[in-house]
Amino acid sequence: MAYADHPRQEILLPVKRSFIALTLIVALVLNLIPLQNVALAAWPDFIALALLYWCISQPQLVGISIAFGMGLLMDIGDASTFGQHALAYSIMAFVALVLHRRLSNFGPMKQAPQIGLILIAGQFIILLTGLLDGSHFPGWDFFLASVSGTLLWPFLSSMLRIPQKPRSDTDAR
């Protein structure tokens, strides 16, 4: 008997490490696109989204050390305080790893608010470390990236799941 509250779990194919690496590289490139004004404020943190997805769906392959390394790359690429993104991504990965069993029980739409809270916490850490370093408060539109990332989560998680879905063999009956 199937319950309406629980989504049907699908069996996914194993993910290739090269695909995970590719998604993280693409996320880094998307994060480093030069934008200005509102577009920059509303542009989601693709590295954080990709890390959260992989920490939830493949916690044995992607963890805090990869999040820390991606954060250092983002700090270098963004010319921000060294370790700022590394700290935020590491804490976000830790939270995702702690909650991965719970989050994997939900569909992408029900995961989105919880992912949004993790994204806001990560941005708050980036904001706090920036303020401690002497930067000025960027304004409340700084948190628009978390809102857009939350809205993008269902689409992004569905896209990253596509290569893992088993191919349906129409000839086998």
C-alpha positions in Angstrom: 0.0 0.0 0.0 1.5 3.3 -1.1 1.1 6.4 1.1 0.4 9.8 -0.5 2.9 11.6 1.7 5.9 9.6 0.6 7.3 9.9 -2.9 8.0 6.6 -4.7 11.7 6.0 -4.4 13.4 5.3 -7.7 16.5 3.2 -8.0 19.3 5.2 -9.6 22.4 4.1 -11.4 25.8 4.8 -9.7 27.1 8.2 -10.4 30.5 8.6 -12.1 33.1 10.6 -10.3 33.9 12.4 -13.5 30.3 13.6 -13.7 30.5 15.0 -10.2 33.8 16.7 -11.0 32.2 18.1 -14.2 29.2 19.5 -12.4 31.5 21.2 -9.8 33.6 22.7 -12.5 30.6 24.0 -14.4 29.2 25.4 -11.1 32.6 27.2 -10.5 32.4 28.7 -14.0 28.8 29.8 -13.5 29.8 31.5 -10.2 32.6 33.4 -11.8 30.5 34.9 -14.6 31.0 38.7 -14.3 27.7 40.3 -13.4 26.6 43.6 -12.0 24.0 45.1 -9.8 20.7 43.2 -9.3 21.8 40.3 -11.6 24.9 39.8 -9.3 22.7 39.9 -6.2 20.1 37.5 -7.6 22.6 35.1 -9.2 22.5 31.8 -7.2 25.6 30.2 -5.7 25.9 27.3 -8.1 28.8 25.7 -6.2 26.7 25.7 -3.0 23.8 24.1 -4.8 25.9 21.5 -6.5 27.7 20.7 -3.2 24.4 20.4 -1.4 23.0 18.1 -4.1 26.0 15.8 -4.0 26.3 15.8 -0.2 22.6 14.7 0.0 22.6 12.2 -2.9 26.2 10.9 -2.7 27.5 11.5 0.8 30.2 8.8 0.4 31.8 10.6 -2.5 31.3 14.3 -1.7 31.9 15.7 1.7 33.4 18.5 3.7 36.9 18.2 2.2 35.6 18.7 -1.3 33.4 21.6 -0.1 36.5 23.2 1.6 38.5 22.8 -1.6 35.8 24.3 -3.8 35.5 27.1 -1.3 39.2 27.9 -1.6 38.8 27.9 -5.4 35.9 30.3 -5.1 37.8 32.5 -2.7 40.6 32.7 -5.2 38.3 33.3 -8.2 36.2 35.9 -6.3 39.2 37.6 -4.8 37.4 37.5 -1.4 38.9 36.9 2.0 40.8 33.6 1.8 38.8 31.0 3.6 35.5 32.8 3.6 33.7 30.6 1.1 35.7 27.6 2.3 34.3 28.0 5.8 30.7 28.6 4.5 30.8 25.7 2.1 32.2 23.4 4.7 29.5 24.2 7.2 26.8 23.9 4.6 28.2 20.5 3.6 28.3 19.4 7.2 24.6 20.3 7.6 23.7 18.5 4.4 25.6 15.4 5.4 23.9 15.4 8.8 20.5 15.8 7.2 21.1 13.7 4.0 18.9 10.8 5.1 16.1 13.0 6.0 16.3 15.2 2.9 16.6 12.2 0.6 13.2 11.1 1.7 11.6 14.2 0.3 11.1 15.2 -3.3 12.8 18.2 -4.7 9.9 20.5 -4.1 9.8 19.6 -0.4 13.5 19.8 -0.1 13.6 23.4 -1.4 12.7 25.2 1.8 15.2 23.2 3.8 17.9 23.8 1.2 16.9 27.5 1.3 17.7 27.6 5.1 21.1 26.0 4.5 21.8 28.5 1.7 20.8 31.5 4.0 23.0 30.1 6.7 25.9 29.8 4.3 25.4 33.4 3.0 25.2 34.6 6.6 28.6 33.1 7.3 30.0 34.7 4.2 28.5 38.0 5.3 29.7 37.7 8.9 33.3 36.8 7.8 33.3 39.8 5.4 32.1 42.2 8.1 34.7 40.9 10.5 37.3 41.5 7.8 36.2 45.1 7.5 33.9 45.1 4.6 30.7 47.2 4.6 27.2 45.7 4.9 26.2 45.0 1.3 22.4 45.5 1.9 19.6 43.1 2.3 19.6 42.3 -1.4 22.7 40.2 -0.6 20.3 37.4 0.4 18.5 37.3 -3.0 21.0 34.6 -4.1 19.6 32.3 -1.4 16.0 33.0 -2.6 16.9 32.3 -6.3 18.9 29.2 -5.3 15.9 27.9 -3.4 13.6 28.5 -6.4 16.2 26.8 -8.7 16.7 23.8 -6.5 13.9 21.6 -7.9 15.0 22.2 -11.5 18.7 21.7 -10.6 18.3 18.5 -8.7 16.1 17.1 -11.4 18.8 18.0 -14.0 21.6 16.4 -12.0 19.6 13.2 -11.5 19.0 12.6 -15.3 22.3 10.8 -15.9 21.6 8.5 -13.0 18.2 7.4 -14.2 18.2 3.9 -15.7 17.5 3.8 -19.4 14.2 2.2 -20.2 14.7 -0.7 -22.5 11.7 -0.8 -24.8 12.7 -4.1 -26.4 12.7 -6.0 -23.2 9.1 -7.1 -22.2 
